[in-house]
């Protein structure tokens, strides 16, 4: 069960990195737009990491 959960969260993190950091690096928008997008991506990474930690703890 832990392996399946780890694979699921790794996939979510890879998708978040691809679709979240791509617009930050390659966007044509202003710097403020890029920084807001980066802030949202960082918050989403933190939420994902917390959910991963929480679900692993509940499985024990």
N, CA, C and O atoms as a MOPAC input file, in Angstrom:
PM7 MOZYME 1SCF
protein

 N      0.82100 1    -1.20000 1     0.00000 1
 C      0.00000 1     0.00000 1     0.00000 1
 C      0.86100 1     1.25800 1     0.00000 1
 O      0.53800 1     2.24000 1    -0.66900 1
 N      1.97200 1     1.22300 1     0.76300 1
 C      2.85100 1     2.38700 1     0.81800 1
 C      3.49300 1     2.66800 1    -0.53300 1
 O      3.67200 1     3.82300 1    -0.92100 1
 N      3.83700 1     1.60100 1    -1.24400 1
 C      4.48500 1     1.78000 1    -2.54400 1
 C      3.51600 1     2.42500 1    -3.53200 1
 O      3.89800 1     3.31800 1    -4.28900 1
 N      2.27400 1     1.97800 1    -3.52300 1
 C      1.26400 1     2.55800 1    -4.40900 1
 C      1.01800 1     4.02800 1    -4.07000 1
 O      0.88300 1     4.86700 1    -4.96100 1
 N      0.96300 1     4.32600 1    -2.78700 1
 C      0.77700 1     5.71000 1    -2.34400 1
 C      1.96200 1     6.58600 1    -2.75400 1
 O      1.77500 1     7.72400 1    -3.18500 1
 N      3.15800 1     6.06300 1    -2.62200 1
 C      4.35000 1     6.81100 1    -3.01000 1
 C      4.37500 1     7.06700 1    -4.51100 1
 O      4.73500 1     8.15800 1    -4.95200 1
 N      3.99400 1     6.06600 1    -5.29500 1
 C      3.94100 1     6.24400 1    -6.75300 1
 C      2.89600 1     7.28600 1    -7.12400 1
 O      3.13100 1     8.11500 1    -8.00300 1
 N      1.74200 1     7.25100 1    -6.46000 1
 C      0.68300 1     8.22700 1    -6.72400 1
 C      1.15000 1     9.64700 1    -6.41300 1
 O      0.96300 1    10.54900 1    -7.22900 1
 N      1.75100 1     9.85500 1    -5.25300 1
 C      2.19700 1    11.19800 1    -4.88100 1
 C      3.38200 1    11.66000 1    -5.72700 1
 O      3.51900 1    12.85300 1    -5.99700 1
 N      4.23500 1    10.73100 1    -6.14800 1
 C      5.33500 1    11.10300 1    -7.04300 1
 C      4.77800 1    11.57900 1    -8.38300 1
 O      5.27300 1    12.54700 1    -8.96000 1
 N      3.74700 1    10.89100 1    -8.87300 1
 C      3.10900 1    11.32600 1   -10.11200 1
 C      2.46700 1    12.68700 1    -9.98600 1
 O      2.55500 1    13.50900 1   -10.89800 1
 N      1.81700 1    12.93100 1    -8.85600 1
 C      1.20400 1    14.24600 1    -8.62100 1
 C      2.27300 1    15.32900 1    -8.57800 1
 O      2.08700 1    16.41100 1    -9.13400 1
 N      3.38800 1    15.04300 1    -7.92000 1
 C      4.47700 1    16.03300 1    -7.83400 1
 C      5.10000 1    16.29400 1    -9.20100 1
 O      5.43600 1    17.43400 1    -9.52300 1
 N      5.25600 1    15.24500 1   -10.00400 1
 C      5.80900 1    15.44100 1   -11.34300 1
 C      4.87000 1    16.27800 1   -12.21900 1
 O      5.32000 1    17.16000 1   -12.95000 1
 N      3.57800 1    16.00000 1   -12.14300 1
 C      2.61600 1    16.79800 1   -12.90900 1
 C      2.57500 1    18.24300 1   -12.42400 1
 O      2.48600 1    19.17600 1   -13.22200 1
 N      2.63900 1    18.41400 1   -11.12400 1
 C      2.64700 1    19.76800 1   -10.56900 1
 C      3.90300 1    20.51800 1   -10.98300 1
 O      3.83800 1    21.70800 1   -11.29400 1
 N      5.02900 1    19.84800 1   -10.99200 1
 C      6.27500 1    20.49100 1   -11.41700 1
 C      6.22100 1    20.84600 1   -12.90300 1
 O      6.63700 1    21.93400 1   -13.30100 1
 N      5.71100 1    19.93300 1   -13.71300 1
 C      5.67100 1    20.17700 1   -15.16000 1
 C      4.70700 1    21.30900 1   -15.51100 1
 O      5.06900 1    22.24500 1   -16.22400 1
 N      3.48700 1    21.21500 1   -15.00900 1
 C      2.47200 1    22.21000 1   -15.36400 1
 C      2.52900 1    23.45600 1   -14.48300 1
 O      1.94300 1    24.47900 1   -14.83600 1
 N      3.21700 1    23.39400 1   -13.35600 1
 C      3.31000 1    24.55000 1   -12.47900 1
 C      4.55100 1    25.39000 1   -12.71700 1
 O      4.47900 1    26.61800 1   -12.76700 1
 N      5.68800 1    24.72400 1   -12.86200 1
 C      6.92900 1    25.47300 1   -13.04900 1
 C      7.16500 1    25.87300 1   -14.50000 1
 O      7.91500 1    26.81200 1   -14.76600 1
 N      6.54700 1    25.18700 1   -15.42400 1
 C      6.66900 1    25.56600 1   -16.83000 1
 C      6.20800 1    26.98200 1   -17.09900 1
 O      6.93900 1    27.75200 1   -17.72300 1
 N      5.01200 1    27.35500 1   -16.64500 1
 C      4.58200 1    28.73900 1   -16.85700 1
 C      5.44900 1    29.76700 1   -16.12400 1
 O      5.57300 1    30.90400 1   -16.58100 1
 N      6.03900 1    29.38500 1   -15.01100 1
 C      6.90100 1    30.32900 1   -14.28900 1
 C      8.16600 1    30.59700 1   -15.08900 1
 O      8.62800 1    31.73500 1   -15.16000 1
 N      8.72500 1    29.56100 1   -15.68800 1
 C      9.99100 1    29.70300 1   -16.40400 1
 C      9.78200 1    30.23900 1   -17.82300 1
 O     10.55700 1    31.07400 1   -18.28800 1
 N      8.75300 1    29.77000 1   -18.50300 1
 C      8.59800 1    30.06300 1   -19.92200 1
 C      7.49500 1    31.06800 1   -20.25300 1
 O      7.21900 1    31.29600 1   -21.43100 1
 N      6.86800 1    31.66600 1   -19.26200 1
 C      5.73200 1    32.55800 1   -19.52200 1
 C      6.18600 1    33.88700 1   -20.12600 1
 O      7.30900 1    34.34400 1   -19.91100 1
 N      5.28200 1    34.48100 1   -20.87800 1
 C      5.54600 1    35.79700 1   -21.46500 1
 C      4.99300 1    36.92600 1   -20.60800 1
 O      5.07400 1    38.09100 1   -20.99800 1
 N      4.43400 1    36.60400 1   -19.45200 1
 C      3.80600 1    37.61200 1   -18.60100 1
 C      4.81700 1    38.45200 1   -17.84400 1
 O      6.02900 1    38.31100 1   -18.00800 1
 N      4.29000 1    39.31600 1   -17.02200 1
 C      5.14500 1    40.19900 1   -16.23100 1
 C      5.77600 1    39.42800 1   -15.07600 1
 O      5.39700 1    38.29300 1   -14.78600 1
 N      6.74600 1    40.06900 1   -14.42300 1
 C      7.42600 1    39.41500 1   -13.29800 1
 C      6.47400 1    39.18300 1   -12.13900 1
 O      6.58400 1    38.17200 1   -11.44600 1
 N      5.54900 1    40.09000 1   -11.91700 1
 C      4.61500 1    39.90500 1   -10.80700 1
 C      3.70600 1    38.70500 1   -11.05700 1
 O      3.37800 1    37.96400 1   -10.13000 1
 N      3.30100 1    38.51600 1   -12.30900 1
 C      2.48000 1    37.35500 1   -12.64700 1
 C      3.26700 1    36.06200 1   -12.43600 1
 O      2.72600 1    35.07800 1   -11.93100 1
 N      4.51900 1    36.06600 1   -12.81500 1
 C      5.36400 1    34.88500 1   -12.60600 1
 C      5.56700 1    34.59400 1   -11.12700 1
 O      5.54500 1    33.43400 1   -10.71400 1
 N      5.76200 1    35.62800 1   -10.33400 1
 C      5.97900 1    35.42100 1    -8.90600 1
 C      4.72700 1    34.90700 1    -8.21600 1
 O      4.81600 1    34.06400 1    -7.32300 1
 N      3.55300 1    35.40700 1    -8.61700 1
 C      2.30400 1    34.89900 1    -8.04300 1
 C      2.09900 1    33.43200 1    -8.41100 1
 O      1.66700 1    32.63000 1    -7.58300 1
 N      2.40900 1    33.09500 1    -9.64000 1
 C      2.29600 1    31.69900 1   -10.06700 1
 C      3.26600 1    30.82200 1    -9.28700 1
 O      2.90900 1    29.72200 1    -8.86500 1
 N      4.48100 1    31.30100 1    -9.09500 1
 C      5.46700 1    30.55500 1    -8.31100 1
 C      5.00400 1    30.37100 1    -6.87500 1
 O      5.18200 1    29.29800 1    -6.29800 1
 N      4.41900 1    31.39500 1    -6.30000 1
 C      3.91200 1    31.29400 1    -4.93200 1
 C      2.80600 1    30.23900 1    -4.83600 1
 O      2.78200 1    29.45300 1    -3.88900 1
 N      1.90400 1    30.22100 1    -5.79800 1
 C      0.82300 1    29.22100 1    -5.80400 1
 C      1.40200 1    27.81800 1    -5.95900 1
 O      0.94700 1    26.88700 1    -5.29500 1
 N      2.38800 1    27.65800 1    -6.81900 1
 C      3.01000 1    26.34400 1    -7.02000 1
 C      3.71000 1    25.88100 1    -5.74200 1
 O      3.61400 1    24.70600 1    -5.38500 1
 N      4.39900 1    26.75900 1    -5.06000 1
 C      5.07300 1    26.39600 1    -3.80900 1
 C      4.05600 1    25.98300 1    -2.75600 1
 O      4.27200 1    25.01000 1    -2.03400 1
 N      2.95500 1    26.71000 1    -2.66200 1
 C      1.89800 1    26.34500 1    -1.70600 1
 C      1.31000 1    24.97700 1    -2.05900 1
 O      1.06500 1    24.16300 1    -1.16900 1
 N      1.08500 1    24.72000 1    -3.33900 1
 C      0.56100 1    23.41800 1    -3.74800 1
 C      1.54200 1    22.28800 1    -3.44300 1
 O      1.12600 1    21.20100 1    -3.04300 1
 N      2.84000 1    22.53300 1    -3.62700 1
 C      3.83800 1    21.53700 1    -3.24800 1
 C      3.80400 1    21.27700 1    -1.74500 1
 O      3.90700 1    20.12800 1    -1.31400 1
 N      3.66200 1    22.33100 1    -0.94700 1
 C      3.60300 1    22.16400 1     0.50900 1
 C      2.36400 1    21.37900 1     0.92200 1
 O      2.44400 1    20.51000 1     1.79000 1
 N      1.23100 1    21.67300 1     0.31600 1
 C     -0.00100 1    20.93600 1     0.62400 1
 C      0.14200 1    19.47200 1     0.22400 1
 O     -0.28500 1    18.58500 1     0.96300 1
 N      0.73200 1    19.21300 1    -0.92600 1
 C      0.94300 1    17.84100 1    -1.38200 1
 C      1.87300 1    17.09000 1    -0.43300 1
 O      1.61600 1    15.93300 1    -0.10100 1
 N      2.94400 1    17.73600 1     0.00100 1
 C      3.87300 1    17.09500 1     0.92800 1
 C      3.19700 1    16.81200 1     2.26700 1
 O      3.41200 1    15.75500 1     2.86000 1
 N      2.38000 1    17.75100 1     2.74500 1
 C      1.67100 1    17.52900 1     3.99900 1
 C      0.68200 1    16.37900 1     3.86900 1
 O      0.59100 1    15.54400 1     4.76900 1
 N     -0.05500 1    16.32000 1     2.77500 1
 C     -1.00700 1    15.22300 1     2.57000 1
 C     -0.29300 1    13.87700 1     2.48300 1
 O     -0.79200 1    12.87500 1     2.99400 1
 N      0.86000 1    13.85200 1     1.84500 1
 C      1.64300 1    12.61500 1     1.75900 1
 C      2.09200 1    12.17200 1     3.14600 1
 O      1.95600 1    11.00400 1     3.50900 1
 N      2.62400 1    13.10700 1     3.90900 1
 C      3.06600 1    12.80200 1     5.27400 1
 C      1.89300 1    12.32900 1     6.13200 1
 O      2.01900 1    11.36500 1     6.88700 1
 N      0.76600 1    13.00500 1     6.01400 1
 C     -0.40500 1    12.67100 1     6.81100 1
 C     -0.94900 1    11.28000 1     6.48100 1
 O     -1.28900 1    10.51000 1     7.38000 1
 N     -1.02800 1    10.96700 1     5.19900 1
 C     -1.55800 1     9.66300 1     4.81600 1
 C     -0.60100 1     8.53600 1     5.17300 1
 O     -1.05000 1     7.44800 1     5.53500 1
 N      0.69800 1     8.76300 1     5.08200 1
 C      1.65200 1     7.74700 1     5.51100 1
 C      1.55200 1     7.51300 1     7.00800 1
 O      1.66400 1     6.38000 1     7.47600 1
 N      1.34400 1     8.57400 1     7.74900 1
 C      1.22700 1     8.44700 1     9.19700 1
 C     -0.05000 1     7.69000 1     9.57200 1
 O     -0.05300 1     6.90600 1    10.52100 1
 N     -1.12600 1     7.92500 1     8.83100 1
 C     -2.39600 1     7.23800 1     9.11900 1
 C     -2.30200 1     5.74100 1     8.79500 1
 O     -2.98800 1     4.93100 1     9.41900 1
 N     -1.46200 1     5.37200 1     7.83100 1
 C     -1.33600 1     3.96100 1     7.46000 1
 C     -0.59700 1     3.13400 1     8.50100 1
 O     -0.75300 1     1.91300 1     8.54300 1
 N      0.19500 1     3.77000 1     9.32800 1
 C      0.97500 1     3.03200 1    10.32700 1
 C      0.14600 1     2.51900 1    11.43600 1
 O      0.66600 1     1.87900 1    12.35000 1

